[in-house]
Amino acid sequence: MVYDAEWLREAFVKHLSVFTNRRRTVFGRALDYTLFVSEGDHWRHTRRIVSPEFSSGKIKRMMPTIQDCILLFVSNLDKSNEKPIYFRRNCYALLLDIVSHTAFGLESDTQTNEDSQFTQNALRLVNNAEYKKTLKQKLITGLALILFIWAPTWVVRLAANSFNIALLDIEALGYLEQICEKVIANRKSGSPEPSFVQTLVDSLVEAPKGHPDTLVDTNGLLWSKQGLTSQGIVGNALVFLTAGFVTTSNTLLFAFYELAQHPHIQEQLYEEIMEIFHTDDITPEQINEAKLLEYCINETLRLYPIGFRFDRATTEDVTIRDIFVPKGTMVTAAPWTIHREPEIWEHPEDYDPYRFLPDRFTQKQNTAYMPFGIGNRACIGQRLAQLEMKMTLILTLKRFIVCTCEDTPERPIKFAPVPAITPEKKIMLRFVKR
């Protein structure tokens, strides 16, 4: 575990060719062919295909769809009649709705039916506490975790693909794979619509074993340098779905929670919003003007980074700042700890968006700030995630004051022992009409 931000920057940015691989992970089935899991040339090839979908131009074209989803979210808040609500559910439903529309071009009922099959399987896939597991499911997850820690990769993959023993719920994965396959089939046979999945479908290649364009990656999986295989398309679509709703919805939850705990900052943010955003039709230029909005998101991500740790494995021997790191070493960064280092951040446990003002934000802090990871394997969707959060705050705070209630947990929040940063207790909030 490394806590030196300057050393990490030099390792993961200046020596990025050495630190290209994450911790080797086997999820099973199509998820093993994704940008998140793949290594080396297979990863570089997949990134070249996927990354254009997160360009400024593509994200701008998503804004009307995102806006429509948020307006439905706001309408649901209005129906709460200013009573305390379990706000996390609203955040999950919103982000699932956005991902369904932008990634798949699908109409979803995630915001109108919290018991929808789509919602339940998405939560089940990522082992979310919102989905109550049976004893059998808990035992399977426990066995999969033991295999993940102790067994060779081929055993973990065999257990997942042949016996449905995997870290992720295989039944939920199968349901969502079927959804993806139907969408892909429709995109192949019908008129193409602009979406993340359509871009993947456009790159579809058949890569049978023995074909001259077929390669085998370091995980023993087949891939083609001409495009993505069918497994690659389904897997990357699923990653967009799961990564796109879990992390962003959690950050959004914490953003509203902190504003409820700090009403004076919320009021200052409201004044900025009303000064810049005169209608609900939001433009990128307006968002760039909203500096306090940016600082509030930044401070939320400092306190609650997307992941409390991230790993990189060396592909060759390297020496960084007189420290020799042999090939195959797993280097783990700890942004959760780095973001709370008192020598870097004044009063690190406080929620203070103004610490990101240009005359206060130091170079040392800039080096230490890594909520989405750093280097060439940082979160590819971070600009989209930030846009979704900003638009949600704008359209919500224009209409409501977010307030704590008797059941709102006090700061500092205690967290559940799960990979994503997730509160231990329910965060209850009230939304009072302005």
C-alpha positions as a Markdown table, in Angstrom:
| # | Residue | x | y | z |
|---|---|---|---|---|
| 1 | Met | 0.0 | 0.0 | 0.0 |
| 2 | Val | 1.5 | 3.4 | -1.1 |
| 3 | Tyr | 0.5 | 6.7 | 0.5 |
| 4 | Asp | 3.1 | 8.9 | -1.2 |
| 5 | Ala | 1.1 | 10.8 | -3.8 |
| 6 | Glu | 4.2 | 12.2 | -5.6 |
| 7 | Trp | 5.7 | 8.7 | -5.9 |
| 8 | Leu | 2.3 | 7.3 | -7.2 |
| 9 | Arg | 2.1 | 10.1 | -9.9 |
| 10 | Glu | 5.6 | 9.4 | -11.1 |
| 11 | Ala | 4.9 | 5.6 | -11.2 |
| 12 | Phe | 1.4 | 5.6 | -12.8 |
| 13 | Val | 1.8 | 8.7 | -15.1 |
| 14 | Lys | 5.5 | 9.0 | -16.0 |
| 15 | His | 6.0 | 5.2 | -16.1 |
| 16 | Leu | 2.5 | 4.4 | -17.4 |
| 17 | Ser | 3.9 | 1.8 | -19.8 |
| 18 | Val | 5.1 | -0.2 | -16.9 |
| 19 | Phe | 1.9 | 0.2 | -14.8 |
| 20 | Thr | -0.7 | -0.7 | -17.4 |
| 21 | Asn | -2.4 | -3.7 | -15.7 |
| 22 | Arg | -4.8 | -3.9 | -12.8 |
| 23 | Arg | -4.9 | -6.7 | -10.3 |
| 24 | Arg | -5.8 | -9.8 | -12.2 |
| 25 | Thr | -9.5 | -10.4 | -11.6 |
| 26 | Val | -11.9 | -13.1 | -12.9 |
| 27 | Phe | -15.6 | -12.3 | -12.9 |
| 28 | Gly | -16.7 | -15.0 | -15.4 |
| 29 | Arg | -18.3 | -15.1 | -18.8 |
| 30 | Ala | -18.4 | -11.9 | -20.9 |
| 31 | Leu | -17.1 | -9.7 | -18.1 |
| 32 | Asp | -13.6 | -11.2 | -18.5 |
| 33 | Tyr | -13.4 | -9.6 | -21.9 |
| 34 | Thr | -13.8 | -6.0 | -20.7 |
| 35 | Leu | -11.8 | -2.8 | -20.5 |
| 36 | Phe | -11.8 | -3.2 | -16.7 |
| 37 | Val | -10.2 | -6.7 | -16.6 |
| 38 | Ser | -8.2 | -7.1 | -19.9 |
| 39 | Glu | -4.4 | -6.5 | -19.9 |
| 40 | Gly | -1.6 | -5.4 | -22.2 |
| 41 | Asp | -2.4 | -5.1 | -26.0 |
| 42 | His | -5.9 | -6.5 | -25.5 |
| 43 | Trp | -6.7 | -3.6 | -23.1 |
| 44 | Arg | -5.1 | -1.0 | -25.3 |
| 45 | His | -7.1 | -2.3 | -28.3 |
| 46 | Thr | -10.4 | -2.2 | -26.3 |
| 47 | Arg | -9.7 | 1.3 | -25.0 |
| 48 | Arg | -9.1 | 2.6 | -28.5 |
| 49 | Ile | -12.6 | 1.4 | -29.5 |
| 50 | Val | -14.4 | 2.5 | -26.3 |
| 51 | Ser | -12.8 | 5.8 | -25.4 |
| 52 | Pro | -14.3 | 7.9 | -28.3 |
| 53 | Glu | -17.7 | 7.4 | -26.7 |
| 54 | Phe | -16.6 | 9.6 | -23.8 |
| 55 | Ser | -15.4 | 12.5 | -25.9 |
| 56 | Ser | -16.8 | 16.0 | -25.2 |
| 57 | Gly | -18.9 | 15.9 | -28.4 |
| 58 | Lys | -20.5 | 12.5 | -27.6 |
| 59 | Ile | -21.2 | 13.6 | -24.0 |
| 60 | Lys | -22.8 | 16.8 | -25.1 |
| 61 | Arg | -25.2 | 14.9 | -27.3 |
| 62 | Met | -26.3 | 12.9 | -24.3 |
| 63 | Met | -27.3 | 16.0 | -22.3 |
| 64 | Pro | -31.0 | 16.2 | -23.5 |
| 65 | Thr | -31.6 | 12.5 | -22.6 |
| 66 | Ile | -29.8 | 13.0 | -19.2 |
| 67 | Gln | -32.0 | 16.1 | -18.5 |
| 68 | Asp | -35.2 | 14.1 | -19.2 |
| 69 | Cys | -34.2 | 11.4 | -16.8 |
| 70 | Ile | -33.3 | 14.0 | -14.1 |
| 71 | Leu | -36.7 | 15.8 | -14.5 |
| 72 | Leu | -38.5 | 12.5 | -13.8 |
| 73 | Phe | -36.2 | 12.1 | -10.8 |
| 74 | Val | -37.2 | 15.6 | -9.6 |
| 75 | Ser | -40.9 | 14.8 | -10.2 |
| 76 | Asn | -40.5 | 11.7 | -7.9 |
| 77 | Leu | -39.0 | 13.9 | -5.2 |
| 78 | Asp | -42.0 | 16.1 | -5.4 |
| 79 | Lys | -44.2 | 13.1 | -4.7 |
| 80 | Ser | -42.4 | 12.5 | -1.4 |
| 81 | Asn | -44.5 | 15.5 | 0.0 |
| 82 | Glu | -41.5 | 16.7 | 2.0 |
| 83 | Lys | -41.3 | 13.6 | 4.1 |
| 84 | Pro | -38.0 | 11.8 | 4.8 |
| 85 | Ile | -37.0 | 9.4 | 2.0 |
| 86 | Tyr | -34.3 | 6.7 | 1.7 |
| 87 | Phe | -32.5 | 8.8 | -0.9 |
| 88 | Arg | -30.1 | 6.2 | -2.1 |
| 89 | Arg | -32.9 | 4.3 | -3.9 |
| 90 | Asn | -33.7 | 7.5 | -5.9 |
| 91 | Cys | -30.1 | 7.9 | -6.9 |
| 92 | Tyr | -29.8 | 4.3 | -8.0 |
| 93 | Ala | -33.0 | 4.5 | -10.0 |
| 94 | Leu | -31.9 | 7.7 | -11.7 |
| 95 | Leu | -28.5 | 6.5 | -12.8 |
| 96 | Leu | -29.9 | 3.2 | -14.0 |
| 97 | Asp | -32.4 | 5.1 | -16.1 |
| 98 | Ile | -29.7 | 7.3 | -17.5 |
| 99 | Val | -27.4 | 4.4 | -18.4 |
| 100 | Ser | -30.3 | 2.5 | -19.9 |
| 101 | His | -31.1 | 5.4 | -22.3 |
| 102 | Thr | -27.6 | 6.5 | -23.1 |
| 103 | Ala | -25.8 | 3.2 | -23.3 |
| 104 | Phe | -28.5 | 0.9 | -24.7 |
| 105 | Gly | -31.1 | 3.3 | -26.2 |
| 106 | Leu | -33.7 | 1.5 | -23.9 |
| 107 | Glu | -36.8 | 2.9 | -22.2 |
| 108 | Ser | -36.6 | 1.7 | -18.6 |
| 109 | Asp | -39.0 | 1.7 | -15.7 |
| 110 | Thr | -36.3 | 2.0 | -13.0 |
| 111 | Gln | -37.6 | 5.3 | -11.7 |
| 112 | Thr | -41.3 | 4.3 | -11.7 |
| 113 | Asn | -41.0 | 0.7 | -10.4 |
| 114 | Glu | -38.4 | 0.1 | -7.8 |
| 115 | Asp | -39.1 | -3.7 | -7.9 |
| 116 | Ser | -38.5 | -3.9 | -11.7 |
| 117 | Gln | -36.5 | -7.0 | -12.8 |
| 118 | Phe | -33.9 | -4.8 | -14.4 |
| 119 | Thr | -33.3 | -2.8 | -11.2 |
| 120 | Gln | -33.2 | -5.9 | -9.0 |
| 121 | Asn | -30.8 | -7.8 | -11.2 |
| 122 | Ala | -28.5 | -4.8 | -11.6 |
| 123 | Leu | -28.3 | -4.5 | -7.8 |
| 124 | Arg | -27.9 | -8.2 | -7.4 |
| 125 | Leu | -25.1 | -8.4 | -9.9 |
| 126 | Val | -22.9 | -6.0 | -7.9 |
| 127 | Asn | -23.7 | -7.6 | -4.5 |
| 128 | Asn | -25.5 | -4.5 | -3.4 |
| 129 | Ala | -26.9 | -4.4 | 0.1 |
| 130 | Glu | -30.2 | -3.2 | -1.4 |
| 131 | Tyr | -30.7 | -6.7 | -2.7 |
| 132 | Lys | -31.4 | -9.2 | 0.1 |
| 133 | Lys | -29.5 | -12.5 | -0.7 |
| 134 | Thr | -30.6 | -16.0 | 0.2 |
| 135 | Leu | -28.4 | -18.2 | 2.3 |
| 136 | Lys | -27.4 | -20.1 | -0.8 |
| 137 | Gln | -26.3 | -16.9 | -2.6 |
| 138 | Lys | -24.3 | -15.9 | 0.4 |
| 139 | Leu | -22.5 | -19.3 | 0.6 |
| 140 | Ile | -21.8 | -19.1 | -3.2 |
| 141 | Thr | -20.3 | -15.6 | -2.8 |
| 142 | Gly | -18.2 | -16.7 | 0.2 |
| 143 | Leu | -16.8 | -19.8 | -1.7 |
| 144 | Ala | -16.1 | -17.6 | -4.7 |
| 145 | Leu | -14.2 | -15.1 | -2.5 |
| 146 | Ile | -12.1 | -18.0 | -1.1 |
| 147 | Leu | -11.3 | -19.2 | -4.7 |
| 148 | Phe | -10.5 | -15.7 | -5.8 |
| 149 | Ile | -7.9 | -15.2 | -3.0 |
| 150 | Trp | -6.3 | -18.7 | -3.1 |
| 151 | Ala | -7.0 | -20.5 | -6.3 |
| 152 | Pro | -5.2 | -20.2 | -9.7 |
| 153 | Thr | -6.9 | -18.1 | -12.4 |
| 154 | Trp | -8.0 | -21.1 | -14.4 |
| 155 | Val | -9.7 | -22.6 | -11.4 |
| 156 | Val | -11.6 | -19.4 | -10.7 |
| 157 | Arg | -12.7 | -19.1 | -14.3 |
| 158 | Leu | -13.8 | -22.8 | -14.4 |
| 159 | Ala | -15.8 | -22.3 | -11.2 |
| 160 | Ala | -17.5 | -19.2 | -12.7 |
| 161 | Asn | -18.2 | -20.5 | -16.2 |
| 162 | Ser | -19.0 | -24.2 | -15.5 |
| 163 | Phe | -20.4 | -24.2 | -11.9 |
| 164 | Asn | -21.8 | -20.6 | -11.5 |
| 165 | Ile | -19.6 | -19.9 | -8.5 |
| 166 | Ala | -18.4 | -16.4 | -9.0 |
| 167 | Leu | -17.8 | -13.1 | -7.1 |
| 168 | Leu | -20.7 | -11.6 | -9.1 |
| 169 | Asp | -24.1 | -13.2 | -9.1 |
| 170 | Ile | -24.2 | -15.5 | -12.2 |
| 171 | Glu | -28.0 | -15.6 | -12.5 |
| 172 | Ala | -28.2 | -11.8 | -12.5 |
| 173 | Leu | -25.3 | -11.7 | -15.0 |
| 174 | Gly | -27.2 | -14.1 | -17.2 |
| 175 | Tyr | -30.3 | -11.9 | -17.1 |
| 176 | Leu | -28.4 | -8.7 | -18.0 |
| 177 | Glu | -26.4 | -10.6 | -20.7 |
| 178 | Gln | -29.7 | -11.5 | -22.3 |
| 179 | Ile | -30.8 | -7.9 | -22.2 |
| 180 | Cys | -27.5 | -6.8 | -23.9 |
| 181 | Glu | -27.7 | -9.5 | -26.5 |
| 182 | Lys | -31.3 | -8.5 | -27.4 |
| 183 | Val | -30.2 | -4.8 | -27.7 |
| 184 | Ile | -27.2 | -5.9 | -29.8 |
| 185 | Ala | -29.4 | -8.0 | -32.1 |
| 186 | Asn | -31.8 | -5.1 | -32.6 |
| 187 | Arg | -28.9 | -2.7 | -33.4 |
| 188 | Lys | -27.5 | -5.2 | -35.9 |
| 189 | Ser | -30.8 | -5.8 | -37.7 |
| 190 | Gly | -32.5 | -2.4 | -37.5 |
| 191 | Ser | -31.6 | 1.2 | -38.2 |
| 192 | Pro | -28.6 | 2.1 | -36.0 |
| 193 | Glu | -29.3 | 4.7 | -33.3 |
| 194 | Pro | -26.4 | 6.6 | -31.6 |
| 195 | Ser | -25.5 | 4.8 | -28.4 |
| 196 | Phe | -22.6 | 3.2 | -26.6 |
| 197 | Val | -23.8 | -0.2 | -27.6 |
| 198 | Gln | -24.1 | 0.8 | -31.3 |
| 199 | Thr | -20.5 | 1.9 | -31.3 |
| 200 | Leu | -19.5 | -1.6 | -30.0 |
| 201 | Val | -21.8 | -3.3 | -32.5 |
| 202 | Asp | -20.1 | -1.4 | -35.3 |
| 203 | Ser | -16.8 | -3.0 | -34.2 |
| 204 | Leu | -18.1 | -6.5 | -34.1 |
| 205 | Val | -15.9 | -9.2 | -35.6 |
| 206 | Glu | -16.0 | -12.9 | -35.6 |
| 207 | Ala | -12.8 | -14.3 | -34.2 |
| 208 | Pro | -12.8 | -18.1 | -34.4 |
| 209 | Lys | -9.9 | -20.0 | -33.0 |
| 210 | Gly | -7.1 | -20.3 | -35.5 |
| 211 | His | -8.1 | -17.2 | -37.5 |
| 212 | Pro | -5.0 | -15.1 | -38.4 |
| 213 | Asp | -6.5 | -12.0 | -36.7 |
| 214 | Thr | -7.2 | -13.9 | -33.5 |
| 215 | Leu | -4.9 | -13.4 | -30.5 |
| 216 | Val | -4.7 | -14.9 | -27.0 |
| 217 | Asp | -4.3 | -12.4 | -24.2 |
| 218 | Thr | -2.4 | -12.9 | -20.9 |
| 219 | Asn | -5.6 | -14.3 | -19.3 |
| 220 | Gly | -5.8 | -17.0 | -22.0 |
| 221 | Leu | -8.8 | -15.3 | -23.7 |
| 222 | Leu | -9.3 | -14.9 | -27.5 |
| 223 | Trp | -9.5 | -11.4 | -29.0 |
| 224 | Ser | -9.2 | -9.9 | -32.4 |
| 225 | Lys | -7.1 | -6.9 | -33.5 |
| 226 | Gln | -9.8 | -6.1 | -36.0 |
| 227 | Gly | -12.5 | -5.2 | -33.5 |
| 228 | Leu | -14.5 | -6.7 | -30.6 |
| 229 | Thr | -15.8 | -10.2 | -30.3 |
| 230 | Ser | -19.4 | -10.8 | -29.3 |
| 231 | Gln | -18.2 | -11.5 | -25.7 |
| 232 | Gly | -16.3 | -8.2 | -25.7 |
| 233 | Ile | -19.4 | -6.3 | -26.8 |
| 234 | Val | -21.6 | -7.8 | -24.2 |
| 235 | Gly | -19.0 | -7.5 | -21.4 |
| 236 | Asn | -18.1 | -3.9 | -22.1 |
| 237 | Ala | -21.8 | -3.0 | -22.3 |
| 238 | Leu | -22.3 | -4.6 | -18.9 |
| 239 | Val | -19.4 | -2.7 | -17.4 |
| 240 | Phe | -20.9 | 0.6 | -18.7 |
| 241 | Leu | -24.1 | -0.4 | -17.0 |
| 242 | Thr | -22.8 | -1.5 | -13.6 |
| 243 | Ala | -19.9 | 1.0 | -13.2 |
| 244 | Gly | -22.1 | 3.8 | -14.6 |
| 245 | Phe | -24.7 | 3.5 | -11.9 |
| 246 | Val | -23.0 | 2.3 | -8.7 |
| 247 | Thr | -20.2 | 4.7 | -8.3 |
| 248 | Thr | -22.0 | 7.8 | -9.6 |
| 249 | Ser | -25.1 | 7.2 | -7.6 |
| 250 | Asn | -23.1 | 6.8 | -4.4 |
| 251 | Thr | -21.2 | 10.1 | -5.0 |
| 252 | Leu | -24.5 | 11.9 | -5.8 |
| 253 | Leu | -25.9 | 10.6 | -2.5 |
| 254 | Phe | -22.9 | 12.0 | -0.6 |
| 255 | Ala | -23.1 | 15.3 | -2.4 |
| 256 | Phe | -26.7 | 15.9 | -1.3 |
| 257 | Tyr | -26.0 | 14.6 | 2.2 |
| 258 | Glu | -23.1 | 17.1 | 2.7 |
| 259 | Leu | -25.2 | 20.0 | 1.3 |
| 260 | Ala | -28.0 | 19.0 | 3.8 |
| 261 | Gln | -25.4 | 19.0 | 6.6 |
| 262 | His | -24.1 | 22.4 | 5.5 |
| 263 | Pro | -27.2 | 24.6 | 4.6 |
| 264 | His | -25.1 | 27.8 | 4.3 |
| 265 | Ile | -23.1 | 26.2 | 1.5 |
| 266 | Gln | -26.3 | 24.8 | -0.1 |
| 267 | Glu | -27.8 | 28.3 | -0.1 |
| 268 | Gln | -24.6 | 29.8 | -1.7 |
| 269 | Leu | -24.8 | 27.1 | -4.4 |
| 270 | Tyr | -28.5 | 27.8 | -5.0 |
| 271 | Glu | -27.7 | 31.5 | -5.6 |
| 272 | Glu | -25.0 | 30.5 | -8.1 |
| 273 | Ile | -27.4 | 28.1 | -9.9 |
| 274 | Met | -30.2 | 30.7 | -10.1 |
| 275 | Glu | -27.7 | 33.3 | -11.4 |
| 276 | Ile | -26.4 | 31.1 | -14.2 |
| 277 | Phe | -29.2 | 28.6 | -15.1 |
| 278 | His | -32.3 | 30.6 | -16.0 |
| 279 | Thr | -34.1 | 27.6 | -17.7 |
| 280 | Asp | -33.9 | 23.8 | -17.4 |
| 281 | Asp | -32.0 | 23.6 | -20.8 |
| 282 | Ile | -28.4 | 23.3 | -19.5 |
| 283 | Thr | -25.4 | 24.0 | -21.7 |
| 284 | Pro | -21.8 | 22.9 | -21.2 |
| 285 | Glu | -20.8 | 26.6 | -21.3 |
| 286 | Gln | -23.1 | 27.4 | -18.4 |
| 287 | Ile | -21.7 | 24.4 | -16.4 |
| 288 | Asn | -18.2 | 25.7 | -16.9 |
| 289 | Glu | -19.3 | 29.0 | -15.3 |
| 290 | Ala | -20.6 | 27.3 | -12.2 |
| 291 | Lys | -17.4 | 27.3 | -10.1 |
| 292 | Leu | -19.0 | 26.6 | -6.7 |
| 293 | Leu | -20.9 | 23.7 | -8.2 |
| 294 | Glu | -17.5 | 22.3 | -9.4 |
| 295 | Tyr | -16.0 | 22.8 | -6.0 |
| 296 | Cys | -18.9 | 21.0 | -4.3 |
| 297 | Ile | -18.5 | 18.0 | -6.5 |
| 298 | Asn | -14.7 | 18.0 | -6.1 |
| 299 | Glu | -15.0 | 18.2 | -2.3 |
| 300 | Thr | -17.5 | 15.3 | -2.3 |
| 301 | Leu | -15.1 | 13.2 | -4.3 |
| 302 | Arg | -12.2 | 14.1 | -2.0 |
| 303 | Leu | -14.1 | 12.9 | 1.0 |
| 304 | Tyr | -15.7 | 10.0 | -0.8 |
| 305 | Pro | -13.5 | 8.9 | -3.7 |
| 306 | Ile | -15.0 | 6.5 | -6.3 |
| 307 | Gly | -12.7 | 3.8 | -4.9 |
| 308 | Phe | -10.9 | 3.8 | -1.6 |
| 309 | Arg | -8.0 | 2.0 | -3.3 |
| 310 | Phe | -6.8 | 1.0 | -6.8 |
| 311 | Asp | -4.0 | -1.4 | -7.9 |
| 312 | Arg | -1.5 | -1.6 | -10.7 |
| 313 | Ala | 0.9 | -4.4 | -11.5 |
| 314 | Thr | 4.3 | -3.8 | -13.0 |
| 315 | Thr | 5.0 | -5.4 | -16.4 |
| 316 | Glu | 8.8 | -5.1 | -16.0 |
| 317 | Asp | 11.4 | -4.1 | -13.4 |
| 318 | Val | 11.5 | -0.4 | -12.7 |
| 319 | Thr | 13.2 | 2.0 | -10.3 |
| 320 | Ile | 11.3 | 5.0 | -9.1 |
| 321 | Arg | 12.8 | 7.6 | -6.7 |
| 322 | Asp | 15.5 | 5.1 | -5.7 |
| 323 | Ile | 13.0 | 2.4 | -4.9 |
| 324 | Phe | 13.4 | -0.7 | -7.0 |
| 325 | Val | 10.1 | -2.4 | -8.0 |
| 326 | Pro | 10.5 | -5.9 | -9.6 |
| 327 | Lys | 8.3 | -7.1 | -12.4 |
| 328 | Gly | 4.9 | -8.5 | -11.2 |
| 329 | Thr | 4.7 | -6.3 | -8.1 |
| 330 | Met | 1.3 | -5.2 | -7.1 |
| 331 | Val | 1.3 | -1.5 | -6.2 |
| 332 | Thr | -1.8 | -0.3 | -4.3 |
| 333 | Ala | -2.7 | 3.4 | -4.1 |
| 334 | Ala | -5.0 | 4.5 | -1.2 |
| 335 | Pro | -6.8 | 7.7 | -2.2 |
| 336 | Trp | -9.1 | 7.5 | 0.8 |
| 337 | Thr | -6.1 | 7.9 | 3.1 |
| 338 | Ile | -4.2 | 10.4 | 0.8 |
| 339 | His | -7.3 | 12.6 | 0.6 |
| 340 | Arg | -7.4 | 12.8 | 4.4 |
| 341 | Glu | -3.7 | 13.4 | 5.0 |
| 342 | Pro | -3.4 | 16.4 | 7.5 |
| 343 | Glu | 0.0 | 17.4 | 6.1 |
| 344 | Ile | -1.7 | 18.0 | 2.7 |
| 345 | Trp | -5.3 | 19.0 | 3.6 |
| 346 | Glu | -6.2 | 21.6 | 6.3 |
| 347 | His | -8.9 | 20.1 | 8.5 |
| 348 | Pro | -9.2 | 17.1 | 6.2 |
| 349 | Glu | -12.4 | 15.7 | 7.7 |
| 350 | Asp | -14.3 | 19.0 | 7.1 |
| 351 | Tyr | -16.6 | 19.5 | 4.1 |
| 352 | Asp | -15.1 | 22.7 | 2.6 |
| 353 | Pro | -15.7 | 23.2 | -1.1 |
| 354 | Tyr | -13.8 | 26.5 | -1.0 |
| 355 | Arg | -10.5 | 24.6 | -0.5 |
| 356 | Phe | -10.6 | 24.2 | -4.3 |
| 357 | Leu | -10.5 | 27.9 | -4.9 |
| 358 | Pro | -7.4 | 28.7 | -7.2 |
| 359 | Asp | -5.7 | 30.7 | -4.5 |
| 360 | Arg | -6.1 | 27.9 | -1.9 |
| 361 | Phe | -5.7 | 24.8 | -4.0 |
| 362 | Thr | -2.0 | 24.0 | -3.9 |
| 363 | Gln | 0.2 | 22.0 | -6.3 |
| 364 | Lys | 0.7 | 19.4 | -3.5 |
| 365 | Gln | -3.0 | 19.0 | -3.2 |
| 366 | Asn | -3.4 | 18.7 | -6.9 |
| 367 | Thr | -0.9 | 15.9 | -6.9 |
| 368 | Ala | -2.7 | 14.2 | -4.1 |
| 369 | Tyr | -6.2 | 14.5 | -5.6 |
| 370 | Met | -7.1 | 11.2 | -7.4 |
| 371 | Pro | -10.8 | 10.4 | -6.9 |
| 372 | Phe | -11.0 | 8.6 | -10.3 |
| 373 | Gly | -7.6 | 7.0 | -10.2 |
| 374 | Ile | -4.6 | 8.3 | -12.2 |
| 375 | Gly | -2.7 | 7.3 | -15.2 |
| 376 | Asn | -3.9 | 5.6 | -18.4 |
| 377 | Arg | -6.2 | 3.2 | -16.4 |
| 378 | Ala | -8.1 | 6.0 | -14.6 |
| 379 | Cys | -11.9 | 5.9 | -14.9 |
| 380 | Ile | -12.7 | 6.4 | -18.5 |
| 381 | Gly | -16.2 | 7.8 | -17.8 |
| 382 | Gln | -15.2 | 10.4 | -15.2 |
| 383 | Arg | -16.3 | 13.4 | -17.4 |
| 384 | Leu | -19.7 | 11.8 | -18.0 |
| 385 | Ala | -20.1 | 11.0 | -14.3 |
| 386 | Gln | -19.3 | 14.6 | -13.3 |
| 387 | Leu | -21.8 | 16.0 | -15.8 |
| 388 | Glu | -24.6 | 13.7 | -14.5 |
| 389 | Met | -23.9 | 14.8 | -11.0 |
| 390 | Lys | -23.8 | 18.5 | -11.8 |
| 391 | Met | -27.0 | 18.4 | -13.9 |
| 392 | Thr | -28.8 | 16.6 | -11.1 |
| 393 | Leu | -27.7 | 19.1 | -8.5 |
| 394 | Ile | -28.7 | 22.0 | -10.7 |
| 395 | Leu | -32.2 | 20.8 | -11.6 |
| 396 | Thr | -32.9 | 19.6 | -8.0 |
| 397 | Leu | -31.7 | 22.6 | -6.0 |
| 398 | Lys | -33.6 | 24.9 | -8.3 |
| 399 | Arg | -36.8 | 23.3 | -6.9 |
| 400 | Phe | -35.9 | 22.0 | -3.4 |
| 401 | Ile | -34.0 | 22.6 | -0.3 |
| 402 | Val | -32.4 | 19.4 | 0.8 |
| 403 | Cys | -32.7 | 18.9 | 4.6 |
| 404 | Thr | -31.6 | 16.5 | 7.3 |
| 405 | Cys | -34.2 | 14.7 | 9.4 |
| 406 | Glu | -34.3 | 12.8 | 12.7 |
| 407 | Asp | -33.0 | 9.6 | 10.9 |
| 408 | Thr | -30.2 | 11.3 | 9.0 |
| 409 | Pro | -26.8 | 9.8 | 10.2 |
| 410 | Glu | -24.4 | 12.3 | 11.8 |
| 411 | Arg | -21.0 | 13.1 | 10.4 |
| 412 | Pro | -18.7 | 11.3 | 10.1 |
| 413 | Ile | -20.5 | 8.5 | 8.3 |
| 414 | Lys | -19.7 | 4.9 | 9.1 |
| 415 | Phe | -19.2 | 2.7 | 6.0 |
| 416 | Ala | -20.2 | -0.9 | 5.1 |
| 417 | Pro | -17.4 | -3.5 | 4.5 |
| 418 | Val | -17.9 | -3.6 | 0.7 |
| 419 | Pro | -15.6 | -2.7 | -2.3 |
| 420 | Ala | -17.5 | 0.5 | -3.2 |
| 421 | Ile | -17.7 | 3.3 | -0.6 |
| 422 | Thr | -21.1 | 2.7 | 0.8 |
| 423 | Pro | -22.7 | 4.0 | 4.0 |
| 424 | Glu | -23.5 | 1.5 | 6.8 |
| 425 | Lys | -26.8 | 3.1 | 7.7 |
| 426 | Lys | -29.6 | 4.4 | 5.5 |
| 427 | Ile | -29.2 | 8.1 | 4.6 |
| 428 | Met | -32.6 | 9.6 | 5.0 |
| 429 | Leu | -33.2 | 13.1 | 3.6 |
| 430 | Arg | -36.1 | 15.5 | 3.2 |
| 431 | Phe | -36.7 | 17.6 | 0.0 |
| 432 | Val | -38.7 | 20.8 | 0.8 |
| 433 | Lys | -40.1 | 22.8 | -2.0 |
| 434 | Arg | -38.7 | 26.3 | -2.5 |
